[in-house]
């Protein structure tokens, strides 16, 4: 498989702290690749550099054959890079459907008009309903967004990302704060999305990571110390010492 995303020598410094230290990654099309490491390892910083929310100090990002390091975040999103966040970011005061429609509007370049006529526009509502159906929230479309449980908020954020019709999904701890039942639902959903999308997953739930990932990169102090299939990562002595533990 050809690489959809190639990252070479990526660096990000905050004063004297090197948060990303010459990070490299080759992400083939259709792969679910997990990025793991201790708290403060730089995982979210890498995600923010890929989306353009943080400007890199050095290195190159190539997405689908184009060097995108100088592109602003909106251009990267419209090119096919969608992200979910550690802390759910939803629009309070709107319905579940309207939250997803906002993303469809952004993708299509529609102007923001009064909600009443917008809710009758099939070009906006149909893709939004389809995205909600894909994440199991079809029956919650007209509920207020704050009426959803935490796990459903995470599903909704994923629907919002899917509404952008991405080619690359960046998922930053999608299982954070979930109950066991909610986690099982999200893991099943991500299993269904595998191969349909190229996915870079940051997650602390190791059971989920090892069941989902095709390959895993381990990040420590901003530097990758290993990149391999799950079985090899689990048995790597350096990874055990740095993150997984001897057990």
DAKABEL-V710696 format. One record per backbone hydrogen bond with DSSP energy under -0.5 kcal/mol. NH is the residue of the N-H (numbers start at 1). CO is the residue of the C=O. Records with the same first field share a line. If there is no record, write none. Layout:
NH: CO ; CO
This chain:
4: 27
5: 27
6: 62
7: 25
8: 60
10: 23
11: 58
12: 20
14: 17
15: 13
17: 14
18: 16
19: 12 ; 17
20: 12
21: 222
22: 20
23: 10
25: 7
27: 5 ; 25
28: 26
29: 2
31: 28
33: 31 ; 199
34: 215
35: 201
36: 34 ; 217
41: 38
46: 42
47: 43
48: 44
49: 45
50: 46
51: 47
52: 48
53: 48
54: 48
57: 11
58: 11
60: 8
62: 6
63: 61 ; 66
64: 4 ; 62
66: 63
68: 61 ; 66
69: 61
71: 68
73: 52
76: 72
77: 73
78: 74
79: 75
80: 76 ; 77
81: 76
82: 80 ; 168
84: 170
88: 86
90: 88
92: 90
94: 91
96: 143
97: 141
99: 95
100: 96
101: 97
102: 98
103: 99 ; 100
104: 100
105: 101
106: 102
107: 103
108: 104
109: 105
110: 105
113: 111
118: 114
119: 115
120: 117
121: 118
122: 120
124: 121
125: 121
126: 122
128: 124
129: 125
130: 126
131: 127
132: 128
133: 129
134: 130
135: 131
136: 133
137: 132
140: 137
141: 138
143: 140
145: 94
147: 144
148: 145
153: 149
154: 150
155: 151
156: 152
157: 153
158: 154
159: 155
160: 156
161: 157
162: 158
163: 159
164: 161
165: 162
167: 80
168: 80
169: 198
170: 82 ; 168
171: 169 ; 200
172: 84 ; 170
173: 171 ; 202
176: 173
178: 175
183: 179
184: 180
185: 181
186: 182
187: 183
188: 184
189: 185
190: 186
191: 187
192: 188
193: 189
194: 190
195: 30 ; 197
196: 193
197: 193
198: 167
199: 31 ; 197
200: 169
201: 33 ; 199
202: 171
203: 35 ; 201
206: 204
209: 205
210: 206
211: 207
212: 208
213: 209
214: 32
215: 32
216: 228
217: 34
218: 226
219: 36 ; 217
220: 223
222: 41
223: 220
225: 218
226: 218
228: 216
233: 229
234: 230
235: 231
236: 232 ; 233
237: 235
240: 236
241: 237
242: 238
243: 239
244: 239
245: 240
